[in-house]
Amino acid sequence: MTEKHDKAWFAQKTHGYGAGLPIAWQGWAILAAYVGIVLLSGLLIEWDREVGLPAAIAIMLLSTVLFTVVCAAKTRGGWRWRWGGDKER
């Protein structure tokens, strides 16, 4: 399957572990949704510190886990350590 038709949402990193930047509109959409959820969770803390803080922490934790799982599943080539270039070490 060619790279254009592999249905990946994120590019692989050239160095290190994890996903690079989004390469499809779905990747950008999920990244924007994640940032929006985190920012709105911060507003919960400002609204009511006693109730908002635990709720914000739970929402941020859950959204981070879900975002990470989706990114790992939709990254071209998967998540693995990369040393840069095409060589495997």
MMTF fields as JSON, N, C-alpha, C and O atoms, coordinates in Angstrom:
{
  "mmtfVersion": "1.0.0",
  "mmtfProducer": "UNKNOWN",
  "numBonds": 355,
  "numAtoms": 356,
  "numGroups": 89,
  "numChains": 1,
  "numModels": 1,
  "chainsPerModel": [1],
  "groupsPerChain": [89],
  "chainIdList": ["A"],
  "bondAtomList": [4, 2, 8, 6, 12, 10, 16, 14, 20, 18, 24, 22, 28, 26, 32, 30, 36, 34, 40, 38, 44, 42, 48, 46, 52, 50, 56, 54, 60, 58, 64, 62, 68, 66, 72, 70, 76, 74, 80, 78, 84, 82, 88, 86, 92, 90, 96, 94, 100, 98, 104, 102, 108, 106, 112, 110, 116, 114, 120, 118, 124, 122, 128, 126, 132, 130, 136, 134, 140, 138, 144, 142, 148, 146, 152, 150, 156, 154, 160, 158, 164, 162, 168, 166, 172, 170, 176, 174, 180, 178, 184, 182, 188, 186, 192, 190, 196, 194, 200, 198, 204, 202, 208, 206, 212, 210, 216, 214, 220, 218, 224, 222, 228, 226, 232, 230, 236, 234, 240, 238, 244, 242, 248, 246, 252, 250, 256, 254, 260, 258, 264, 262, 268, 266, 272, 270, 276, 274, 280, 278, 284, 282, 288, 286, 292, 290, 296, 294, 300, 298, 304, 302, 308, 306, 312, 310, 316, 314, 320, 318, 324, 322, 328, 326, 332, 330, 336, 334, 340, 338, 344, 342, 348, 346, 352, 350],
  "bondOrderList": [1, 1, 1, 1, 1, 1, 1, 1, 1, 1, 1, 1, 1, 1, 1, 1, 1, 1, 1, 1, 1, 1, 1, 1, 1, 1, 1, 1, 1, 1, 1, 1, 1, 1, 1, 1, 1, 1, 1, 1, 1, 1, 1, 1, 1, 1, 1, 1, 1, 1, 1, 1, 1, 1, 1, 1, 1, 1, 1, 1, 1, 1, 1, 1, 1, 1, 1, 1, 1, 1, 1, 1, 1, 1, 1, 1, 1, 1, 1, 1, 1, 1, 1, 1, 1, 1, 1, 1],
  "groupList": [{"groupName": "MET", "atomNameList": ["N", "CA", "C", "O"], "elementList": ["N", "C", "C", "O"], "formalChargeList": [0, 0, 0, 0], "bondAtomList": [1, 0, 2, 1, 3, 2], "bondOrderList": [1, 1, 2], "singleLetterCode": "M", "chemCompType": "L-PEPTIDE LINKING"}, {"groupName": "THR", "atomNameList": ["N", "CA", "C", "O"], "elementList": ["N", "C", "C", "O"], "formalChargeList": [0, 0, 0, 0], "bondAtomList": [1, 0, 2, 1, 3, 2], "bondOrderList": [1, 1, 2], "singleLetterCode": "T", "chemCompType": "L-PEPTIDE LINKING"}, {"groupName": "GLU", "atomNameList": ["N", "CA", "C", "O"], "elementList": ["N", "C", "C", "O"], "formalChargeList": [0, 0, 0, 0], "bondAtomList": [1, 0, 2, 1, 3, 2], "bondOrderList": [1, 1, 2], "singleLetterCode": "E", "chemCompType": "L-PEPTIDE LINKING"}, {"groupName": "LYS", "atomNameList": ["N", "CA", "C", "O"], "elementList": ["N", "C", "C", "O"], "formalChargeList": [0, 0, 0, 0], "bondAtomList": [1, 0, 2, 1, 3, 2], "bondOrderList": [1, 1, 2], "singleLetterCode": "K", "chemCompType": "L-PEPTIDE LINKING"}, {"groupName": "HIS", "atomNameList": ["N", "CA", "C", "O"], "elementList": ["N", "C", "C", "O"], "formalChargeList": [0, 0, 0, 0], "bondAtomList": [1, 0, 2, 1, 3, 2], "bondOrderList": [1, 1, 2], "singleLetterCode": "H", "chemCompType": "L-PEPTIDE LINKING"}, {"groupName": "ASP", "atomNameList": ["N", "CA", "C", "O"], "elementList": ["N", "C", "C", "O"], "formalChargeList": [0, 0, 0, 0], "bondAtomList": [1, 0, 2, 1, 3, 2], "bondOrderList": [1, 1, 2], "singleLetterCode": "D", "chemCompType": "L-PEPTIDE LINKING"}, {"groupName": "ALA", "atomNameList": ["N", "CA", "C", "O"], "elementList": ["N", "C", "C", "O"], "formalChargeList": [0, 0, 0, 0], "bondAtomList": [1, 0, 2, 1, 3, 2], "bondOrderList": [1, 1, 2], "singleLetterCode": "A", "chemCompType": "L-PEPTIDE LINKING"}, {"groupName": "TRP", "atomNameList": ["N", "CA", "C", "O"], "elementList": ["N", "C", "C", "O"], "formalChargeList": [0, 0, 0, 0], "bondAtomList": [1, 0, 2, 1, 3, 2], "bondOrderList": [1, 1, 2], "singleLetterCode": "W", "chemCompType": "L-PEPTIDE LINKING"}, {"groupName": "PHE", "atomNameList": ["N", "CA", "C", "O"], "elementList": ["N", "C", "C", "O"], "formalChargeList": [0, 0, 0, 0], "bondAtomList": [1, 0, 2, 1, 3, 2], "bondOrderList": [1, 1, 2], "singleLetterCode": "F", "chemCompType": "L-PEPTIDE LINKING"}, {"groupName": "GLN", "atomNameList": ["N", "CA", "C", "O"], "elementList": ["N", "C", "C", "O"], "formalChargeList": [0, 0, 0, 0], "bondAtomList": [1, 0, 2, 1, 3, 2], "bondOrderList": [1, 1, 2], "singleLetterCode": "Q", "chemCompType": "L-PEPTIDE LINKING"}, {"groupName": "GLY", "atomNameList": ["N", "CA", "C", "O"], "elementList": ["N", "C", "C", "O"], "formalChargeList": [0, 0, 0, 0], "bondAtomList": [1, 0, 2, 1, 3, 2], "bondOrderList": [1, 1, 2], "singleLetterCode": "G", "chemCompType": "PEPTIDE LINKING"}, {"groupName": "TYR", "atomNameList": ["N", "CA", "C", "O"], "elementList": ["N", "C", "C", "O"], "formalChargeList": [0, 0, 0, 0], "bondAtomList": [1, 0, 2, 1, 3, 2], "bondOrderList": [1, 1, 2], "singleLetterCode": "Y", "chemCompType": "L-PEPTIDE LINKING"}, {"groupName": "LEU", "atomNameList": ["N", "CA", "C", "O"], "elementList": ["N", "C", "C", "O"], "formalChargeList": [0, 0, 0, 0], "bondAtomList": [1, 0, 2, 1, 3, 2], "bondOrderList": [1, 1, 2], "singleLetterCode": "L", "chemCompType": "L-PEPTIDE LINKING"}, {"groupName": "PRO", "atomNameList": ["N", "CA", "C", "O"], "elementList": ["N", "C", "C", "O"], "formalChargeList": [0, 0, 0, 0], "bondAtomList": [1, 0, 2, 1, 3, 2], "bondOrderList": [1, 1, 2], "singleLetterCode": "P", "chemCompType": "L-PEPTIDE LINKING"}, {"groupName": "ILE", "atomNameList": ["N", "CA", "C", "O"], "elementList": ["N", "C", "C", "O"], "formalChargeList": [0, 0, 0, 0], "bondAtomList": [1, 0, 2, 1, 3, 2], "bondOrderList": [1, 1, 2], "singleLetterCode": "I", "chemCompType": "L-PEPTIDE LINKING"}, {"groupName": "VAL", "atomNameList": ["N", "CA", "C", "O"], "elementList": ["N", "C", "C", "O"], "formalChargeList": [0, 0, 0, 0], "bondAtomList": [1, 0, 2, 1, 3, 2], "bondOrderList": [1, 1, 2], "singleLetterCode": "V", "chemCompType": "L-PEPTIDE LINKING"}, {"groupName": "SER", "atomNameList": ["N", "CA", "C", "O"], "elementList": ["N", "C", "C", "O"], "formalChargeList": [0, 0, 0, 0], "bondAtomList": [1, 0, 2, 1, 3, 2], "bondOrderList": [1, 1, 2], "singleLetterCode": "S", "chemCompType": "L-PEPTIDE LINKING"}, {"groupName": "ARG", "atomNameList": ["N", "CA", "C", "O"], "elementList": ["N", "C", "C", "O"], "formalChargeList": [0, 0, 0, 0], "bondAtomList": [1, 0, 2, 1, 3, 2], "bondOrderList": [1, 1, 2], "singleLetterCode": "R", "chemCompType": "L-PEPTIDE LINKING"}, {"groupName": "CYS", "atomNameList": ["N", "CA", "C", "O"], "elementList": ["N", "C", "C", "O"], "formalChargeList": [0, 0, 0, 0], "bondAtomList": [1, 0, 2, 1, 3, 2], "bondOrderList": [1, 1, 2], "singleLetterCode": "C", "chemCompType": "L-PEPTIDE LINKING"}],
  "groupTypeList": [0, 1, 2, 3, 4, 5, 3, 6, 7, 8, 6, 9, 3, 1, 4, 10, 11, 10, 6, 10, 12, 13, 14, 6, 7, 9, 10, 7, 6, 14, 12, 6, 6, 11, 15, 10, 14, 15, 12, 12, 16, 10, 12, 12, 14, 2, 7, 5, 17, 2, 15, 10, 12, 13, 6, 6, 14, 6, 14, 0, 12, 12, 16, 1, 15, 12, 8, 1, 15, 15, 18, 6, 6, 3, 1, 17, 10, 10, 7, 17, 7, 17, 7, 10, 10, 5, 3, 2, 17],
  "groupIdList": [1, 2, 3, 4, 5, 6, 7, 8, 9, 10, 11, 12, 13, 14, 15, 16, 17, 18, 19, 20, 21, 22, 23, 24, 25, 26, 27, 28, 29, 30, 31, 32, 33, 34, 35, 36, 37, 38, 39, 40, 41, 42, 43, 44, 45, 46, 47, 48, 49, 50, 51, 52, 53, 54, 55, 56, 57, 58, 59, 60, 61, 62, 63, 64, 65, 66, 67, 68, 69, 70, 71, 72, 73, 74, 75, 76, 77, 78, 79, 80, 81, 82, 83, 84, 85, 86, 87, 88, 89],
  "secStructList": [7, 7, 4, 4, 4, 1, 7, 7, 1, 3, 3, 3, 7, 1, 3, 3, 1, 1, 3, 3, 3, 3, 7, 1, 2, 2, 2, 2, 2, 2, 2, 2, 2, 2, 2, 2, 2, 2, 2, 2, 2, 2, 2, 2, 2, 2, 2, 7, 2, 2, 2, 2, 2, 2, 2, 2, 2, 2, 2, 2, 2, 2, 2, 2, 2, 2, 2, 2, 2, 2, 2, 2, 2, 6, 5, 6, 6, 7, 1, 7, 7, 3, 3, 1, 1, 1, 7, 7, 7],
  "xCoordList": [0.845, 0.0, 0.896, 1.861, 0.595, 1.411, 1.158, 0.144, 2.102, 1.973, 0.747, 0.148, 0.367, -0.798, -2.102, -3.083, -2.13, -3.369, -3.336, -4.108, -2.464, -2.38, -3.307, -3.33, -4.067, -5.057, -4.449, -5.124, -3.178, -2.534, -2.965, -3.172, -3.097, -3.448, -2.235, -2.244, -1.184, 0.014, 1.247, 1.295, 2.24, 3.511, 4.345, 4.157, 5.265, 6.182, 7.266, 7.596, 7.808, 8.92, 10.185, 10.306, 11.117, 12.38, 13.371, 14.261, 13.229, 14.089, 13.217, 12.299, 13.492, 12.766, 11.574, 11.486, 10.659, 9.519, 8.229, 8.125, 7.254, 5.949, 5.546, 6.099, 4.571, 4.005, 4.555, 4.94, 4.579, 4.958, 3.714, 2.703, 3.799, 2.67, 1.559, 1.81, 0.338, -0.767, -0.519, 0.04, -0.944, -0.796, -2.142, -2.207, -3.207, -4.56, -5.477, -5.171, -6.598, -7.514, -8.02, -8.301, -8.142, -8.605, -7.605, -7.995, -6.321, -5.289, -5.351, -5.251, -5.519, -5.642, -6.906, -6.899, -7.987, -9.248, -9.136, -9.598, -8.532, -8.409, -7.431, -7.617, -6.393, -5.467, -6.174, -6.003, -6.965, -7.718, -8.732, -8.91, -9.399, -10.367, -9.677, -10.196, -8.516, -7.771, -7.354, -7.53, -6.809, -6.4, -7.62, -7.543, -8.743, -9.968, -10.471, -10.889, -10.433, -10.87, -9.989, -10.487, -8.688, -7.768, -8.003, -8.007, -8.197, -8.448, -9.782, -9.86, -10.807, -12.104, -12.059, -12.758, -11.252, -11.088, -10.439, -10.753, -9.539, -8.934, -9.959, -9.826, -10.978, -12.043, -12.86, -13.401, -12.95, -13.643, -12.968, -13.637, -11.665, -10.924, -11.246, -11.405, -11.341, -11.675, -13.12, -13.422, -13.997, -15.416, -15.648, -16.298, -15.128, -15.296, -14.104, -13.978, -13.243, -12.003, -12.247, -11.531, -13.234, -13.471, -14.004, -13.568, -14.936, -15.517, -14.8, -14.608, -14.408, -13.805, -12.433, -12.097, -11.631, -10.275, -10.271, -9.614, -10.979, -10.987, -11.621, -11.164, -12.672, -13.316, -12.368, -12.281, -11.665, -10.719, -9.579, -9.168, -9.07, -7.986, -8.47, -7.755, -9.662, -10.208, -10.426, -10.097, -10.976, -11.232, -9.917, -9.794, -8.935, -7.645, -6.933, -6.341, -6.988, -6.341, -6.992, -6.302, -8.311, -9.025, -8.786, -8.542, -8.854, -8.657, -7.214, -6.988, -6.249, -4.858, -4.648, -3.967, -5.223, -5.105, -5.76, -5.164, -6.967, -7.653, -6.901, -6.796, -6.38, -5.611, -4.359, -4.014, -3.681, -2.469, -2.769, -2.024, -3.845, -4.218, -4.554, -4.109, -5.328, -5.685, -4.434, -4.264, -3.57, -2.335, -1.462, -0.907, -1.34, -0.523, -1.114, -0.374, -2.425, -3.074, -3.039, -3.048, -3.001, -3.113, -1.809, -1.841, -0.675, 0.61, 1.198, 1.241, 1.646, 2.26, 3.496, 4.419, 3.518, 4.666, 4.637, 5.535, 3.627, 3.517, 4.5, 5.317, 4.409, 5.304, 6.441, 6.218, 7.634, 8.839, 9.975, 9.843, 11.072, 12.215, 12.848, 13.072, 13.136, 13.781, 15.035, 15.042, 16.08, 17.372, 17.6, 18.612, 16.709, 16.879, 17.378, 18.081, 17.01, 17.407, 16.641, 15.665, 17.092, 16.422, 17.082, 16.557, 18.211, 18.938, 18.283, 17.822, 18.248, 17.802, 19.021, 20.063, 18.918, 20.041, 19.638, 20.442],
  "yCoordList": [-1.171, 0.0, 1.243, 1.306, 2.204, 3.403, 4.306, 4.19, 5.211, 6.106, 7.008, 7.348, 7.398, 8.271, 7.568, 8.226, 6.248, 5.506, 4.613, 3.658, 4.9, 4.038, 4.474, 3.837, 5.536, 6.039, 6.472, 6.45, 6.865, 7.368, 8.812, 9.575, 9.173, 10.546, 11.336, 12.566, 10.632, 11.289, 10.71, 9.522, 11.567, 11.117, 10.487, 10.775, 9.63, 9.074, 10.101, 10.93, 10.046, 10.919, 10.385, 9.182, 11.266, 10.8, 10.445, 9.62, 11.047, 10.769, 10.583, 11.368, 9.565, 9.368, 8.448, 7.656, 8.572, 7.671, 8.458, 9.548, 7.933, 8.566, 9.059, 8.639, 9.959, 10.483, 11.87, 12.61, 12.199, 13.543, 14.393, 14.201, 15.323, 16.213, 15.496, 14.498, 15.996, 15.421, 15.591, 16.596, 14.592, 14.65, 14.534, 14.552, 14.416, 14.33, 15.241, 15.604, 15.595, 16.496, 15.864, 16.575, 14.535, 13.86, 14.043, 14.203, 14.016, 14.24, 15.648, 15.85, 16.623, 18.004, 18.193, 18.925, 17.535, 17.661, 17.077, 17.692, 15.906, 15.303, 16.087, 16.176, 16.654, 17.498, 18.76, 19.151, 19.396, 20.59, 20.254, 21.024, 19.104, 18.695, 18.455, 18.848, 17.817, 17.55, 18.862, 19.022, 19.781, 21.074, 21.802, 22.393, 21.768, 22.41, 21.801, 22.522, 20.477, 19.805, 20.191, 20.448, 20.232, 20.603, 22.047, 22.338, 22.949, 24.351, 24.515, 25.258, 23.844, 23.928, 23.288, 23.733, 22.259, 21.655, 22.64, 22.659, 23.452, 24.488, 25.499, 26.037, 25.753, 26.666, 26.084, 26.83, 24.76, 24.134, 24.488, 24.688, 24.562, 24.899, 26.327, 26.602, 27.226, 28.614, 28.753, 29.607, 27.929, 28.0, 27.615, 28.352, 26.48, 26.024, 25.141, 24.023, 25.652, 24.946, 23.613, 22.645, 23.55, 22.34, 21.188, 20.046, 21.495, 20.471, 20.419, 19.345, 21.576, 21.669, 21.039, 20.466, 21.136, 20.583, 19.072, 18.592, 18.296, 16.844, 16.482, 15.564, 17.207, 16.937, 17.258, 16.492, 18.37, 18.755, 17.752, 17.397, 17.298, 16.309, 15.018, 14.435, 14.569, 13.341, 13.497, 12.598, 14.627, 14.868, 14.947, 14.366, 15.662, 15.784, 14.443, 14.127, 13.66, 12.355, 11.429, 10.779, 11.376, 10.519, 10.965, 10.13, 12.261, 12.739, 12.511, 12.233, 12.623, 12.365, 10.897, 10.579, 10.01, 8.574, 8.255, 7.556, 8.75, 8.488, 9.076, 8.435, 10.287, 10.927, 10.121, 9.94, 9.639, 8.845, 7.531, 7.122, 6.874, 5.596, 5.802, 5.027, 6.833, 7.103, 7.465, 6.99, 8.291, 8.664, 7.447, 7.314, 6.567, 5.364, 4.472, 3.867, 4.388, 3.526, 4.129, 3.396, 5.442, 6.111, 6.759, 7.628, 6.36, 6.894, 5.997, 4.776, 6.59, 5.841, 5.115, 5.746, 3.819, 3.036, 2.669, 1.976, 3.119, 2.79, 3.545, 4.326, 3.304, 3.938, 2.991, 1.876, 3.426, 2.711, 3.719, 4.829, 3.341, 4.242, 4.378, 3.384, 5.619, 5.883, 6.709, 7.659, 6.334, 6.995, 8.057, 8.756, 8.198, 9.154, 8.454, 7.447, 8.995, 8.36, 7.074, 6.788, 6.305, 5.052, 3.846, 2.737, 4.033, 2.913, 2.429, 3.232, 1.148, 0.521, 0.243, -0.14, 0.424, 0.105, -0.945, -1.348],
  "zCoordList": [0.0, 0.0, 0.0, 0.762, -0.825, -0.904, 0.288, 0.976, 0.516, 1.667, 1.559, 2.579, 0.363, 0.203, 0.539, 0.885, 0.445, 0.637, 1.87, 1.954, 2.824, 4.006, 5.129, 6.182, 4.935, 5.892, 7.227, 8.256, 7.207, 8.422, 8.656, 7.712, 9.928, 10.284, 10.738, 10.707, 11.162, 11.672, 10.986, 10.667, 10.767, 10.207, 11.312, 12.494, 10.91, 11.894, 12.196, 11.348, 13.38, 13.73, 13.071, 12.839, 12.773, 12.215, 13.317, 13.107, 14.462, 15.61, 16.841, 17.076, 17.617, 18.865, 18.714, 17.775, 19.661, 19.779, 19.673, 20.235, 18.968, 18.94, 17.568, 16.552, 17.554, 16.313, 16.025, 16.93, 14.747, 14.325, 14.128, 14.803, 13.206, 12.933, 12.179, 11.504, 12.289, 11.512, 10.014, 9.576, 9.234, 7.771, 7.073, 5.844, 7.841, 7.278, 8.093, 9.229, 7.49, 8.195, 9.481, 10.446, 9.515, 10.724, 11.87, 13.027, 11.535, 12.544, 13.11, 14.32, 12.215, 12.68, 13.511, 14.5, 13.111, 13.846, 15.251, 16.212, 15.38, 16.704, 17.58, 18.794, 16.968, 17.726, 18.225, 19.38, 17.363, 17.765, 18.851, 19.795, 18.721, 19.747, 21.08, 22.126, 21.055, 22.284, 22.968, 24.175, 22.193, 22.759, 23.32, 24.398, 22.603, 23.087, 24.385, 25.291, 24.483, 25.711, 26.885, 27.981, 26.661, 27.742, 28.181, 29.377, 27.222, 27.574, 28.308, 29.286, 27.853, 28.525, 29.912, 30.822, 30.077, 31.4, 32.365, 33.556, 31.843, 32.674, 33.169, 34.268, 32.361, 32.79, 33.941, 34.758, 34.009, 35.139, 36.461, 37.475, 36.441, 37.659, 38.089, 39.278, 37.122, 37.427, 37.9, 38.733, 37.379, 37.723, 39.175, 39.916, 39.585, 40.961, 41.306, 40.806, 42.157, 42.459, 43.161, 42.907, 44.027, 44.806, 43.948, 44.092, 43.069, 42.203, 40.862, 40.293, 40.364, 39.036, 38.926, 37.89, 39.981, 39.916, 39.719, 38.795, 40.549, 40.297, 38.949, 38.269, 38.573, 37.284, 36.135, 35.175, 36.219, 35.168, 35.052, 33.947, 36.19, 36.165, 35.51, 34.694, 35.852, 35.268, 33.764, 32.99, 33.355, 31.931, 31.16, 30.082, 31.705, 31.03, 30.929, 29.898, 31.991, 31.987, 30.959, 30.174, 30.972, 30.027, 28.581, 27.709, 28.326, 26.954, 26.49, 25.313, 27.385, 27.02, 26.674, 25.698, 27.46, 27.175, 25.834, 25.014, 25.596, 24.333, 23.147, 22.101, 23.297, 22.228, 21.915, 20.748, 22.94, 22.749, 22.04, 21.15, 22.426, 21.801, 20.323, 19.476, 20.007, 18.619, 17.814, 16.691, 18.373, 17.664, 17.385, 16.294, 18.36, 18.173, 17.088, 16.313, 17.026, 16.034, 14.631, 13.642, 14.539, 13.246, 12.778, 11.906, 13.332, 12.901, 11.825, 11.982, 10.747, 9.647, 10.165, 10.68, 10.033, 10.473, 11.946, 12.424, 12.673, 14.09, 14.963, 14.475, 16.239, 17.203, 17.521, 17.993, 17.268, 17.647, 17.681, 17.165, 18.279, 18.359, 16.986, 16.295, 16.592, 15.308, 15.536, 16.32, 14.845, 14.991, 13.937, 13.988, 12.997, 11.92, 10.675, 10.752, 9.528, 8.274, 8.054, 8.748, 7.085, 6.739, 7.383, 7.285, 8.034, 8.597, 9.889, 10.701, 10.065, 11.32, 12.165, 11.634, 13.458, 14.36, 15.339, 16.179]
}
